[in-house]
């Protein structure tokens, strides 16, 4: 996701600007922790001490551009707790003009935390019940909360593995697992697994997660992404092809579904 900025803003606020660019809600309340998760770093002290920091709309400060460029303005500040943003009109998008009866929503994409372990495991279980396109990945799916938290701590040490979560209206809607290799000659390579809950598909969440995957990877000198897709998963194949992934090969009879063998495509993208 990229944003066209009419004025220059500090680099650290660009992730926040990207969030507001795709937001569809007329009014959004974000906690301070959610704001910092979006930015990937802590807010300045002034944001915790002065309501006026949030209300400013004039140079030399530029942080406000991250929401005003998208048509939002601050209507309420609870210092250290939350900030409420509003705009007078909804931004028209494909999803807001479709036949989908569900109200448009804004989502957050952020890295997983140890406190998310139980909810993430539940998310995986839900998605596995909804689709045959995913299968048990050894040592990754059948994890306890304690085991997952231990893995996450280890991944932080490696610095080339993580899970990115999509949070929609306060619930987990999808995720992307980035699994970088440990070998020194392959530390520029990472495998990716993407999953979105059935009821939240066709909303751009898959594309947003993959864009976040690419941004996260580039920041860690990962220049090659790899993934596999079952040959009859046309939705996933269309998505990854649209995002620039190229097919490298076919794994014959790689998967067995209901006594039927299924081929699997290997895809990659050079960043």
Order of alpha helices (4+ residues) and beta strands (2+ residues): alpha-beta-alpha-alpha-alpha-alpha-beta-beta-beta-alpha-alpha-beta-beta-beta-alpha-beta-alpha-beta-beta
